[in-house]
Amino acid sequence: MPYACQAAILLDRSPRRLIVKARQIGMSQTIALEAVHTALYEHDSTILFVSRNQDLAANLLAYCRNAIAGITDPPTEVVKNNDSEMTWANGSRILSLPANEATGRGFAAKRVYLDEFAYMSYASEIYRSVSPTVGLGGRLTILSTPDGRANHFYQLWLGIEAGEWSRHLIPWRQCPAYDAAWYERERPKYTASQWASEYEASFEASGQSVFSAADVDACKVGWKGLQSPHEHRQYVTAWDIGRRHDATVGITLDVTDGDYQVVAYARMLDIPFPAQQRLIEQRYHDYPGVHIVEGNNQGDPVIENLNVNVYSFTTTAKSKDAAITALALAHQNHVFKHDIDQLILECQLYERKDAALIQDSVMAAAIAVYCARPDLPEESFTTYEDRVSISPF
C-alpha cells in the first residue's frame, strides 16, 4: 500500500499536477503504478515518461515491469517489452524516453509524466511539446526535487505559466520511512543547499537563491506607491544600462525616512542611447539627489554623453556581490518597499549565478540600495573628471 502522501497523488484526478518531492520516497514507483493501471484498464492509451537521462528512463520502465509482475491475472497481456517501450494487446503502450530537444513531439499521449523536471535539459521545449496533451483531454504530471529557482519547474510552481495546476509538496517528514534517528544519521552528510533540495523540497534554500519568497512579498507592506518628486525629500536613482537586447532600467528611491521606497521606475527595451540619455537627464532634473549609472561596456558611452553629472558604478565581481548583498539585507530587514511586478518576478527567480536570468531590475535596485547606505565609506567616492565613480573596493 502507498503512504498517505503517495495516495493523495493517486486520488488527484486533476489534468495538471505539480509534485515537489523529497528523494527516495517512492514517487517514481507511484507514477509507474498509475501508468500501468491506465495501460491495463483504458485501452489504446499512450503513456509517456520523460526523464533527464537514459538510465532514469530505463528505471521508470523497470518499475512498470515490477508492477506487472505483481498482478496474477492481468486483463491484457504484454506484446512488446524493451528498454524504452511496453505495449499491451489492448493497444495501450508506455514509452519512457530521455530528455532531448525533440522529446514529446508527435506523440498524442493520454498521460504524460515529466520526471526530475528541475534538472531536465530542454525543459521548456519539452513542456511546450507535451502540454497540448491536456488540451486534448489528457493529463500532465510534472514532478521533481527542487534545484533552486532559476528553472522552468519553479516558474510553473510559482504560477507564471497559464493554466490551473494542483500542487503537492512532499518533504521527507511526510514519508513514514524516515524518522528522527534517520535524520540525525543522514543530515551531516549534506550541505544546507543539498539537503534543502534532496529532502526538504525547498526552492528557496536549494540552488543559489538570494531573496526569500516571504521577504519579496513583504516588500509590498508599507509601500507608498510611485510618487511625484517633493521638496526636502532625499532621492537616490540608479540606472542599469542594457546590453544588446537587455532592458535599461532606472529606479529612484526615497530614502528620507530610513527605508527604501521605490518612487519611480522605468524599464525600456531596444531604445537608442540618445533616448536613454534624455530619460536619465529628465529623471536627474525631476528627482534631485544622488544619481548613479552603471559603467562598463554599454554604460560608459551613455555617461560620457550626458549633460548632467552622475556617479558611475564600476561593476566587478566584488562590487556586484556587495550590491546584491545590500539588496538582500534590505529585503531581510523589510526596508525595501515596492510593488513593481517585474522587479518582484526578477527577485523571486534571482540566483547568484545569474548569467541566464533576466536581472536588469534587480541590478538597478541593488546599485541604488548599495549607494543609498548611510554607512558607505567616503573613500568609495573618487573624483573622475567632472563625474564621480563609485567603486566599493
Salt bridges, closest charged atoms under 4 A:
ASP12 OD2 - HIS168 NE2 2.71
GLU34 OE2 - ARG13 NH1 3.83
GLU34 OE1 - ARG17 NH2 2.55
GLU34 OE2 - ARG139 NH2 3.89
GLU42 OE1 - LYS110 NZ 2.70
GLU42 OE2 - ARG111 NH2 3.54
ASP44 OD2 - HIS43 ND1 2.93
GLU85 OE1 - LYS80 NZ 3.42
GLU85 OE2 - ARG93 NH1 3.80
GLU116 OE2 - LYS21 NZ 3.37
GLU161 OE2 - HIS152 NE2 2.65
GLU186 OE2 - ARG185 NE 3.66
GLU186 OE2 - LYS189 NZ 3.09
GLU198 OE1 - ARG23 NE 3.08
GLU200 OE1 - ARG173 NH1 2.67
ASP215 OD1 - HIS334 NE2 2.96
ASP217 OD1 - LYS220 NZ 3.48
GLU231 OE1 - HIS232 NE2 3.98
ASP254 OD2 - ARG233 NE 2.98
ASP257 OD2 - LYS224 NZ 3.41
ASP257 OD2 - ARG233 NH2 2.85
ASP270 OD1 - HIS245 ND1 3.74
GLU294 OE2 - ARG243 NH2 3.25
ASP321 OD1 - ARG352 NH1 2.84
GLU346 OE2 - ARG267 NE 3.93
ASP354 OD2 - LYS320 NZ 2.75
ASP360 OD1 - ARG267 NE 3.11
ASP375 OD1 - ARG373 NE 3.80
ASP386 OD1 - ARG387 NH1 3.26
